[in-house]
Amino acid sequence: MRAVITVIGKDVVGILAKVSTACAECNVNVMEVTQSVLQDMFAMIMMSDVSDCNIPFSEFSDKMKKLGEDMGLSIHVMHEDIFNSMHRI
């Protein structure tokens, strides 16, 4: 199972490190990352493998959302199946 993690907000030092650490703590493997800084805004998309996540998916999603709130960012985790359904023509 894969999930798409999006991170958007004001650029600060350590965003990638903190998000990656939170994934590792839950045994979520980050497979691909793309990120950009547009002026002072940070945007990142991560493709991750949640097959071996050590907590329920909904709990992982809530944990990442809370991390985003604590950092002043928007972090959203979407299961690949939902992402694909939303973007299918």
Buried (B, 14 or more C-beta within 10 A) or exposed (E): EBBBBBBBBEBEEEBBEBBBEBBEEBBBBBEEBEEEEEEEEBBBBBBBBBEEBEBEBEEBBEBBBEBBEEBEBEBEBBBBEEBEEEEEE
